[in-house]
Amino acid sequence: MADDISKYDLEITELKSEIKILSERISTIKDNHLKHIEDKINGITKIMYTIGFMVLGQLLWVITRALM
């Protein structure tokens, strides 16, 4: 009976350490990797807006030349 309790205590301790390691890994992913992904997405968004405004400018130029 005492051996079973000590075995369970050991397993609980191992599980707690694994949970702590997983928590640290999740924090690393959340704090570091997601920030880099967000920066890249923001860069792509800026490029898309730039291209959109350039296309809009070209379209307006074509329309004004067609009306003259």
C-alpha distance (Angstrom), angle and dihedral (degrees) to the residues before:
residue distance angle dihedral
M1 . . .
A2 3.81 . .
D3 3.80 89.8 .
D4 3.80 90.1 55.0
I5 3.80 92.0 51.4
S6 3.80 93.0 48.7
K7 3.81 89.8 46.9
Y8 3.81 90.3 52.6
D9 3.80 91.3 46.5
L10 3.79 89.4 52.7
E11 3.81 91.6 49.3
I12 3.81 91.2 48.5
T13 3.80 90.1 51.1
E14 3.81 91.0 50.4
L15 3.79 91.2 48.8
K16 3.80 91.4 49.8
S17 3.81 90.7 52.5
E18 3.81 91.2 48.7
I19 3.81 90.4 49.7
K20 3.79 89.8 50.7
I21 3.81 91.2 51.5
L22 3.82 91.4 48.4
S23 3.79 90.2 49.0
E24 3.81 90.8 53.4
R25 3.81 91.3 48.9
I26 3.80 91.8 49.9
S27 3.80 89.9 50.2
T28 3.80 90.4 51.0
I29 3.79 91.8 50.5
K30 3.79 92.8 45.4
D31 3.79 96.2 46.1
N32 3.78 102.1 35.9
H33 3.77 114.7 21.1
L34 3.79 97.7 39.0
K35 3.81 90.2 51.8
H36 3.80 90.9 55.7
I37 3.80 91.9 47.1
E38 3.81 90.2 49.2
D39 3.82 91.0 51.2
K40 3.81 91.4 51.2
I41 3.80 92.4 48.5
N42 3.81 90.5 49.5
G43 3.80 89.6 51.9
I44 3.79 91.8 50.7
T45 3.82 90.0 48.5
K46 3.81 91.3 53.5
I47 3.80 90.8 50.0
M48 3.81 91.5 49.8
Y49 3.82 92.0 50.7
T50 3.81 90.1 49.0
I51 3.79 91.7 51.5
G52 3.81 90.5 46.1
F53 3.80 92.8 53.2
M54 3.80 90.9 47.2
V55 3.81 91.2 52.3
L56 3.81 90.5 46.3
G57 3.81 89.8 51.3
Q58 3.79 91.8 50.4
L59 3.80 90.8 48.2
L60 3.79 92.0 51.0
W61 3.82 90.3 47.8
V62 3.81 90.9 52.5
I63 3.80 91.9 48.0
T64 3.83 93.4 49.2
R65 3.83 91.0 48.2
A66 3.80 90.9 48.7
L67 3.81 92.4 52.2
M68 3.81 94.4 50.6
